């Protein structure tokens, strides 16, 4: 990947399928002791895979979604709620893959203020909005999830 010269992202953090599975299971371990949970709300689309893994590990069968489009045309301040959630989230887990700037997190926390918000990865700007997370990543890092990747040539770090 070539990082755009004027971009605020200067590093890549590539996550494999095995790593997202391992880290989502680690998230489930942390959440297990905080339960019991009535269900899960996955934030689409990134939260779908971690939510499925957490649901399996915690034997949760009630899984719903909140659908928000935040990265439309790479404008992070442009968010659209495509599907919300009825209720305040009491007893529910709110799962996403990542909290970055906190833009999506603010919207969903306003929708379901009593839900426990958990992400696999957290960046400093959004971290205060998350109740539980596994790995902190620097704000200037772009996380590349396996569902956004395909196999290809990797340029040496020194040449980037």
N, C-alpha and C positions, 0 to 999 in steps of 0.2 A: 504494500500500500504506500502510496505517496501522500504525505500529509500536506495539506494546502499551506502555502507559505505564511499567510496572515491568519491562519486558523489558531484558535486557542488550544487546540490539541497538538501536543508535540510528541506523544508517546502512544504506542499501541500495546494493548493487553489482550492477547489472543486466548480465548477460552475454548477448550475442546469439549466434545460431548461427555467424555469421561470426567472432566473437571467440573462441568456444570452439574452433573449427576452427583459427584462426591460432595460438592459445596451445598447443593440443595438438601442432601441427606444430613449434612452437618447442621443446616438450618433447622431441619425437622427435629434433630436431637435437642437443640436449644429450646424449641417451641414445646416439646413434649412435656417438660417439667412445668411449663407455664399454663398448661391446659387444665381441664378439658375444653375442647373447642366444639362449637356447634356446627361450623362449616368454614369454608374458604371462599374468599372473593379474589379471583385472579385479575390483575390489571393487564389488559391486552395491549399488545400482543406479547411483549417480552415476559410477562409474568406467567404465561400459560404453562411452559415447561417446568419451571420451578414449582408452581402450584400443583401440577400433576404428581410430581415426585413427593412433595410434602404430604399431599392427600393420601397417597399410597402408604407412606411410612407411618402416618398417624392414624390410619384406618378411618379417614374422613370421606364420606360419600356425597355430602352436599357441597357442590362446587358451583359457584356462580361467577359472573364476570362484570367488571366495570370496563367500558371501552372508551378510551380517550386517545385522540390523535394529537400528539404534542409536537412531533418533529416534522410537521407538514412543511415541505419545501425548505427544510433545514432552518426554519424560523422557530426558535425555541420558545418565543413568547406568544406563539400562535397555537392555542389549544382549543380543541373541539370535543365536547362530551358527546359520544355517539350512543352510549347506553349507560344509564346511572344505576342506582340501587335504592330500593325502598327500605326504610328502617335506618337505625343509627349505628348498626354494626356490632351491637353488644354480643359478646361471645364468639365473634368471627375473627378469622385471620385474614388480613389483607396482604396479598403476596405479589411482589414484583421482582424482576431480575436485578434491577438497579435503581438507585436514587442518585440523580446527577445534580442538577441545579435545584431540585425541589419543586419545580413548576407543577409536574403531575402530582407529586405527593401532597401539595397544598390543596389541590382540587379534590382528590379522593378523601383526604382527611376531613375536609369540610362536609363531604357527602356522608361519610360513615365515621363520625368522630369517636365512637366507642370501640371501633375495631382495633385490633393489635396489628400494627403495620410492620411487616418483615420483608427484608430484601436480602438477596444473596450478596450483592456488592453495594458499597456506599462510597460516595465522594464527599469531601468535606462540606461543600455548600448545602447538600441535602441531608447529610447525616443527622442533624438535630431533629429532623422530622420522622426518623425511623425509630421504632421501638427495639427491634432486633435485627442484626445483620451479621454476616460472616466475615467478609474481607473489605478493608478500606483500600481504595485506589485513589491516586492523586487526581486533582481536578483537571489537570492538563493531559489526561490519558483517555484515549478512545477505546472502549471495551468492544472487542469483536467477538460476538457470540457465534456458536457453530451454525445456527440457523441462518446467519447472514453471510456465510463463507462458502467458498468452493476451493478445491485444491488448485494450487498454482505455484509459480516460482516465488521464492522468498529472497528478497534482496538483502545482502549482508548489512548489518547495523552500521558499520563504519561508512558505507557508501550513501546511506540515507541522508 
